[in-house]
Amino acid sequence: MRVHSALGNGFVESVYQNSLEIEMKSEGLAFEREKVMSIFYRNIEVGRRRVDFFVENLIMVELKAIIETEDVHLAQALNYLEAYNIEIGLLINFGSKSLTFKRLINKKFK
């Protein structure tokens, strides 16, 4: 990805968010940054969470800037997909020497 190639690793997450926003705008993608989404339990709102990016009203994108993602980060992102009723997500980590990402699928849509 251009952002990681240009900046490398070692910056805080917000630097990569700002840079990814520039890239998505230049590509003409429709997105919302830090979109506040409600979490429901039994049809009652029990909390809110900000999604780093919600792209084309289809894809949730969560960014990390850590040395290595762990199972807890993957589980958290998958839980967000289910809580928001979104089919597809990406977990992107800019913190490692090479850009890493995981494509996430909400099992409720299978």
Residue pairs with C-beta under 8 A, 6 or more apart in sequence:
1 23
1 92
1 99
2 23
3 16
3 19
3 20
3 23
3 94
4 16
4 94
4 98
4 99
6 19
7 15
7 16
7 19
7 94
9 65
9 94
9 95
9 96
9 97
10 95
11 65
11 94
12 65
13 63
13 64
13 65
13 94
15 65
16 63
16 65
16 94
17 33
17 52
17 53
17 63
20 53
20 61
20 63
21 31
21 33
21 53
24 31
24 53
24 55
29 55
29 56
30 55
30 56
30 57
31 53
31 54
31 55
31 56
32 51
32 53
32 54
33 52
33 53
34 50
34 51
34 52
35 50
35 51
35 53
35 54
36 48
36 49
36 50
37 48
37 49
37 50
37 51
37 54
37 83
37 84
38 45
38 47
38 48
39 45
39 46
39 47
39 48
39 49
39 83
39 84
40 46
40 83
49 80
49 83
51 60
51 61
51 62
51 80
51 84
52 61
52 62
52 63
53 60
53 61
53 63
54 60
54 61
55 61
58 86
58 87
58 88
59 86
59 88
59 89
59 90
60 77
60 80
60 81
60 84
60 86
60 88
60 89
60 90
60 104
61 89
61 90
61 92
62 73
62 76
62 77
62 80
62 89
62 90
62 91
62 92
63 92
63 93
63 94
64 73
64 91
64 92
64 93
64 94
64 95
65 93
65 94
65 95
66 73
66 93
66 95
66 96
67 95
67 96
68 93
68 95
68 96
69 91
69 93
69 100
69 102
73 91
74 91
74 102
74 104
77 89
77 91
77 102
77 104
78 89
78 104
78 106
80 86
80 89
81 87
81 88
81 89
81 104
81 105
81 106
82 106
82 107
82 108
85 106
85 108
86 106
87 105
87 106
87 109
88 103
88 104
88 105
88 106
89 103
89 104
89 105
89 106
90 101
90 102
90 103
90 104
91 101
91 102
91 104
92 99
92 100
92 101
93 99
93 100
93 101
